[in-house]
């Protein structure tokens, strides 16, 4: 098959995969203003997407989240549509790594995952890593495989699903949404979901139960959006709670629902 024909097939698949799913429903929506009021630089924003591509990712990961972006605040981006708006950086299937206003996902179900204990200097380094990635192409090597998993019941055993998500080609000039964010945190030695090995702590003598944990870095191509949700090193931030939720102030409609 010629390279030209491969490119044409890939472009057609991308157009199909980025089509919207009509059945998408927004249950937990936060406005851009409420998100901005609690967000910090380097916070990860998980998104439940409404595209066919999102359906495939959610199925393979058995997760609500199909996309990840990182908050970079009021950075100065050339050619920005909304210069004064808060921005996120993401890897988009069609456009590669881009900066977009936070308001892009104001109508979507989202979750904020915050790295704990990361100082301001490291936060800025993580954000700058993503900003420096703008312009990189999305890794489309396995776009055909993703299309195959849109069938209702793909014959994929559970234990194999995660291995099939090693989507990256290993080409450093290409990116995938969650893998590029994982690389950004790895650049400042911050863990996402590392492999943990327990070994005896020799410094503690022969005391029983004395062990230490040694973390092994996972390859960035193995990370998926849900890993930031599952990670014990990221806190879940909910705007409603952060802004002072009081259930006694709620106004309920006591009439029975029709």
Secondary structure as GFF3:
##gff-version 3
##sequence-region A 1 258
A	DSSP	alpha_helix	3	17	.	.	.	ID=ss1
A	DSSP	alpha_helix	32	38	.	.	.	ID=ss2
A	DSSP	beta_strand	44	47	.	.	.	ID=ss3
A	DSSP	alpha_helix	52	61	.	.	.	ID=ss4
A	DSSP	beta_strand	67	73	.	.	.	ID=ss5
A	DSSP	beta_strand	87	92	.	.	.	ID=ss6
A	DSSP	beta_strand	96	101	.	.	.	ID=ss7
A	DSSP	three_ten_helix	102	105	.	.	.	ID=ss8
A	DSSP	beta_strand	110	115	.	.	.	ID=ss9
A	DSSP	alpha_helix	120	132	.	.	.	ID=ss10
A	DSSP	beta_strand	137	138	.	.	.	ID=ss11
A	DSSP	alpha_helix	143	148	.	.	.	ID=ss12
A	DSSP	alpha_helix	158	161	.	.	.	ID=ss13
A	DSSP	three_ten_helix	163	165	.	.	.	ID=ss14
A	DSSP	beta_strand	174	175	.	.	.	ID=ss15
A	DSSP	alpha_helix	177	186	.	.	.	ID=ss16
A	DSSP	beta_strand	195	200	.	.	.	ID=ss17
A	DSSP	three_ten_helix	202	204	.	.	.	ID=ss18
A	DSSP	beta_strand	211	216	.	.	.	ID=ss19
A	DSSP	three_ten_helix	220	222	.	.	.	ID=ss20
A	DSSP	alpha_helix	226	230	.	.	.	ID=ss21
A	DSSP	beta_strand	234	237	.	.	.	ID=ss22
A	DSSP	alpha_helix	239	242	.	.	.	ID=ss23
A	DSSP	three_ten_helix	247	249	.	.	.	ID=ss24
###
